Amino acid sequence: MIELEGVPELVDPVMVAAFEGWNDAGDAASAAVTHLEREWKGEVFAALDAEDYYDFQVNRPHVWMDGGARKITWPTTRLSVVRVDDADGKGNRRDIVLVRGIEPSMRWRSFCNEILGFAHELGVEMVVIMGALLGDTPHTRPVPVTGVTSDPDLARTMNLEESRYEGPTGIVGILQEACTHAGVPAATLWAAVPHYVSQPPNPKATLALLNRLEDLLGVRVPQGELAEDARAWQLGVDQLAAEDSEVAEYVQSLEEARDTAELPEASGEAIAKEFERYLRHRDDDSDPNATGGPTAPYLRDPGQPPSPKPTGEPPRPEPPDEPDENRTDHPDRPDPGPTEDAGSDGSTGSAGSGETSGTGDSAASGTDGTDDEDG
């Protein structure tokens, strides 16, 4: 049994998780949880034992200086709690459990069971996992975000797609299935990142995930400087793409395909939803306390160095190349949206769909983890 000290009884808690590695193209998903920790001033109350789940030759520890003292941060998964005093703009409070870490190298079943153990002890009502994949989507258009679940009832009640994916999966897919088998409602949000500009950061994809999370949970999510970073990122990519005629022509072809496919979807409901979001965040700008914050101290993690704020500086776009296994036109990848080169299997994401070597630092260990686990 997990014993939690210093964590008060939570109100309508929901768990939001993201993992660096195979399921985190452009670091979009892990940056989303980092943003929530920073804006809501989350305090770490638990960390999984790194020795149990990580190969330190794949995910190496970091050495850093704290004043005159030398410290080590080990790759692991940390849990923090934030209390949002005015979650829905009507004075109702809600607590969020944030899970941020790295896809484990081994013992995936034990890893998921430990996270579910925390969820059980904290009374978590729902788990939302965020991920990002590479796709044939233009950077100039809204980022496609697909919400999927393995629970047919949850799919109907929360307007999610029911998972139909078959193929290789990452820790995002394994955790969602573990939640389903444990009877915990779970959903996964997938953002599609342009494959020709896949290097992190991608604040536009991070913002799209947070907007979808806001709609899913009905909790107002503070944007901070993320919207400005997303605009600066797109402007920078526009300028870099304009310098390469081949890239510019390719982006234009993606835009034409996207616009043609999505024209019927410009519904009044979608426009109204965007307008409501605009009004919510306009109110947030006028009232800095509208999003609430933590009202009780939690145990800080002494082994974690301060996280630098991500910048909106865009990476240089890559010219279009032959399809590879990280692309969503591969038969094992989902279709992130109605684009020209979408996958032929018709899947749109799943528990474990869209697993991509977005950052490439743990793809090999991720797939091995399902075979070598001893949990």
N, C-alpha and C positions, 0 to 999 in steps of 0.2 A: 504493500500500500504506500502511495506517495504522500508524504507529509509536507504541507505547505505552511510555512511560518511567515507571519506578517502580511498575508494576503487576505483582505476582508472578503466577506460573502459578496459575490458578484450579482449584478442585476441584469437579467436577460442576456447573458454573455454569448458572444459569437467569437469563433476563432478564425483568424485570417492568417494564412501561411504563404510563404514563397521561399524558393530554394535556388541558390546560384548553381550554374552548371548547364546540363543538357537541356533543361526546360526553361531557360532564361535568356533568350536571344536579346542582345542589346542591353542586358541587365535590367530590362524593363520591369519585370515582376519583383525582383529583390529590391530594386530602387523604390517601388511603390510602398512596400512595407517599411523601408528605411524612412521614407517621407512621413508616413503615419507616426512612426516612433518619434521623429523630430518635432512634428507639428503638435502632436498630442502629449509630448513629453513623457513617453513611456519609460518605465523603470523595469529593468531586467530582474526577474525573481528566480529564474532557474536556467540552467544550461546542461545539455546532455554531455555525458562523459566522452570526450573526443577519442579516447583510447578504444572505445567500443565500436566505433563506426567509421573511422577515417584512416586512410593510408596516407601517412605524412610525406611520402615521396610523391604522391599525386597532388595533395593539398597541403602545402608546407606551412608550418607556423611562421608568424611574423615577429620580429624583434623590434621594439620601439623604446624610446626614451621618455620617461616620466620625470621631468626635472633632471636630477642627476642619477636617477635609478634606471636600470635597464630591465625591461619587462618583456614577457613573451605572451602573445595571443595565439591560442590554439584554434584551428579550424573546428567549428562545432555548430550546433543549433541552439539558439537562445529563445527564451520565452519572456515576454513582458506583458504588463497589464496597463491599460489606460481606462480612465473613467470619463466618459463624455456626459457632462451635466445636462446639456440641451441637445440631445442626439437628433431629434426630428424637428427642431424649431418650435416645439410646443411645450417645452419645459420638461419633457420626459428624459430620464437618465438611462444610459445603457453602457455596459462595460465591454471592452474589446480585448481579447487575448491575441497578441501578435506573436507569430512564430517566424523567425528569420534565421536561415542557415545555409548550409551547403549540402548538395545531394551527397548522401553517404556513399562510401566505397564498399561497404559490406554490411551484412546482417540487416537487411531492409525490413524484414518482418518484425524483428525486435525493435528497430527504430520506430516503426509506425505504432507498435503496441505501446511504447513509452510515451509517445505524443498523445495517443488516445487515453492513456492513464491520466495524464494531466487534464485532458478535456473532461474526463469523468469526474475527477476530484473537484474541478472548478464549476461543474454544472453547465458546461458548454451546450448550447441548444442547436448550433449549426456550425459546420466547418466550411470555409470558403478558401480555396487554394487558387493562387494566381500563377500563370505561366505565360511564356512568350515564345513564338515560333517564327521561322523565316518564311516569307511568302512573296508571291508575285503581286505586290500591292504598291502603288505609287506613294511616295512620301508627301505629295501635295494634297492628298485626300484624307478624310477622317480615317483613323486607324480602326480596322475591323476588330471587334471583340466578340467572341463567341462564348456563350455560357452553356455548359453541359453538365449532366448528372447521370448517375446510374440508377437513380430512384424515379420510377415512372410517375409516382404521385407528386414528387417535388418538381418534376419537369412540367407538369400541368399547372400547378399552383403558382410557380414562380417564373413561368414563361422561359423555360430552359429547354435545350435540346437533349433528348435522351441518347446516351452513348451507344454507338454501334461500331466503334473502332476495334480493329484487330491488327496486331503487329507489335513491334518493339515498344517498350514503355520506359518511363523514368519514374523517379520517386513521386512525382505529382500523381501519376496514374495509380501507383501502388497505394499511396495514402488515401486517395479517394475510394478505392475498392475496399481498403481496410475499414474506412468509416462506414461504408455501406453494409459490410458484413457485421459490424458492431452495432448496427441500428442507429447510427448517428447521421442525420441529414447532412449531405455534403454536395458541393458544387464546385466546378472549376471554371475559371475565366481565362480564356486564351486571347492574347493580343497578337496580331500579325505584324511583323517587322519587315520592312523592305529588305530583300536579300542583298541588294546592291549597296546598302548602307547599314550593315549589320553590327558594326563596332559600337560598343557602349561609349557614352550614355545615349539613351533615346528618350528624352523627357516627354516627347509627344505620345509615345506608346505607354509610358508610365501614367500620364494624365488620363489617357483613354481607359486604362484598367481601373483607375480610381473613380472615374465617372460611372463606369458600369457597376462597381462595387457600391457606390452611393445609391444607384437605382435599385440594386438588388436588396440591400439591407434597409433602405429608408433612413440612413444615417448621414447627416451632413458631413462631408469630408472637406477639411480646409485645404485649399490649393496652395497657399503660401506664394512662393515665387515660381511655382512649377509652370503655370500658364505662360508667364513671360519667358521662361527658359524654353518651352516648347516652340513659341513663336520665333525666338532667336535661332533655335536649332534648325527649323524649317527654312528660314531665310538663308542661313549659312549653307545648307545643302543645296538650295536653289542656286546660289552663286557658284558653288563648286561644280554642280552638274552642268551649268551653262558654259563652263570652260571646256567641256568635253562633248563634242557634237554627237558621238556615239551614245553616250549616256543620256544626253538630252532627248535624242530621238526615241530611245528605249522608254524613257519615262513618259513621253507623250503617248506612246502606244499603250502603256498601262493605264494612263488616264482615260483614253478613249474607250478602252474595254470596260473599265470600272464605271464610267459615266453611263455607258449604254446599258449595262446590266442593272444598275441601281436606280435608273430613272423612275420605274414604277414604285420604288420604295420610299420616295419622298412624300410620305403620308402626313396628314395633318397631325396625327398622334405624335410622330417623331419630332415634328417642328415644335409642337406644344411642350414636349418633354425638354427639349433644349432650351426653350424660353424659360421654363420653370427653373431649370438649373441656373440660368443666368441671373434670375431674380434672387435665388437663394444666396449665391456667392456675392451678389451686389450688396445684400444685407450684411454678409459676413465682413465685407470690406469696411462698412460703416460701423460695425460693432465687433471689435476685436475679441470680445469674450463670448461671441455667439456660439462658437463650436465647443465651448467648455474646455475642460482639462482635468488632469488628475487631482483629486482632493485628498489623497492619502499617500504618504511616502512608501515606496517599495525599496527593496534591497537593490542597490546598484551592483553591477558586475565589476569587480575590481580588476579583472584580467582583460578588459576590453579597452583598447585605445579610443580616443575620440574619433568619430567618423567624419571625414571631410565632407562638406556639402558638394554634391555633384554639380558640375557646370553644364551649361547648355551648349558648349562648343561642339559643333558637329564634326564627325570624322569625314574623311574624303571618300566620296562615292567610288565604288568599284565598277568598272565596265561590265556589261552583261556577259555572262560566260555560259558554258554548257551546263545543263542541270546536274546537280550532285545530290548526294544522299541527304543533305541538310535542307533541301528545297521541298516545298509542299507539293510539287508536282511528282514527287517520288510516291510510289504506291503505298508506302507506309506512313505518309503524312496526311493530315486533314486539309480540307479546303478552307482557308481563313476567310473567304468572301468571294463574291462573284467576280473573279478576275479571269483574264484570258487563258492562263495556263493552269487552271485549277485541276486538282487531282481527279482521276477518272473513277475512283471508287465511290464518290458521292458522299463520303463521310465529312462531317464538319467539325470534328473534335470529339474528344471522349475522355474517359478516365485514362489519362496517359496518351491521348492523341496529341499530335503536334509536337512530340518530344523532339527537340532539335539541339544540336550541339551549338547553341547560340554563342557561348563563350568558349566552348571547346576544351575546358579544363578538366572535365570529369566524365566525358562521354564513355571512355573505355571502362572506367571503374564502375560507371552506373549500370551498364548492362551486366557486368560480371557480378554485381551485387545481388542480383536475383538468383544466381546459381550458387554463390558461395556463402550465402547467409546461413547462419546456424541457429537463428532465433526461432 
